[in-house]
Amino acid sequence: MNLKIKLLIILLASGIFSGLYAQNSNLIFFTEQGERFTVILNGICYNNSPETHVRITDLPAPGYKLKVIFEDTDLGQIDKNLIFNQGMETTFVIKPGKKNDYVVRWMNEVPLARVQAPQPPRQASNNHHAPVNHPVTQSTTTISESYTMPAQNNVSMGVHIDDPESGINFNMNINGGVNNGTQVTTTHTTTTYSGTGLEENYSGMHPHTVQQTYVLPGYSGPAGCAYPMHPADFQQAKHSIAGKSFDDTRLILAKQIIASNCLLSSQVKELMLLFSFEDTRLELAKYAYGYTYDIGNYYQLNDAFDFESSTEELNEYIFEY
């Protein structure tokens, strides 16, 4: 088998299965108004002196217990369970909240492949010979693959291989339903340069990944977190919660799951309906607000309450959040 084709197969396999393995992540914290602070994650301090901007790299876990301590002790401190996507550099802004305290808010995220410094180009060896100008030829092979995470457990995957040099042109599409969710597209490009003289034959592989953010069809409001829980994972979590006998036990498990994930408003509502008591549903709705993607749709939770007073209390909580 042609070496280039082998490399393409390796790239394709790694692109499909890379999502099965955890990746380290980076975090960036900064204050909106320039206050100096110290960041502590799981009891470990990451900056020796207070700063206005702190960048932390190579974090292996998707969640940490965050403590932010301000240089100005009058500003207090922040204690928060921090959840973020792995394989990303995620930025959080620290700013005043509506209760005269300070809050940490997700701002944006970028795949690590786009923020890591590129490797320096290969240098020609100095052998004291005059350079010889020979033409350099270039051939490019591109693999594009796309994965759609739909809202109703449907999956669509497409793979396209185009190798002009060998004449291979291959397309494969697998559809499992209507594509209504987020779409992630990954492109791997292999470019081969060849020449003579001081410039040796050199084959470089340059993977370029483009990952789109989650898009909820028909929703254009604010996002409270980065990437909602996959429907299949959510159904499994919901089944686990429903299997508990008492509301108190269900609430503890639900909070554990919510604290490690990002949900849709519709998913929060489904969890609320697993509880028998109004006050438990209200407590869950308040807790889940900080872990919900489409917070602009949070009004949909009102249908899960039996009393108008619960709706009013939730709305007041959101206003002061």
Secondary structure, DSSP 8 states (H G I E B T S, - for coil): --HHHHHHHHHHHHHHHGGGS---EEEEEEETT---EEEEETTEE--SS-BSEEEEEEE-SSEEEEEEEESSGGG-EEEEEEE--TTEEEEEEEEE-TTSSEEEEEEEEEEHHHHS-----------S--------EEEEEEEEEEEEE-TTS--EEEEEEEETTTTEEEEEEEE-S---SEEEEEEEEEEEEE--TTS--EEEEEEEEE------TT--S-BSSSS---HHHHHHHHHHHHTSSSHHHHHHHHHHHHHTS-B-HHHHHHHHTT-SSHHHHHHHHHHHGGGBSBGGGGGGGGGG-SSHHHHHHHHHHHHH-
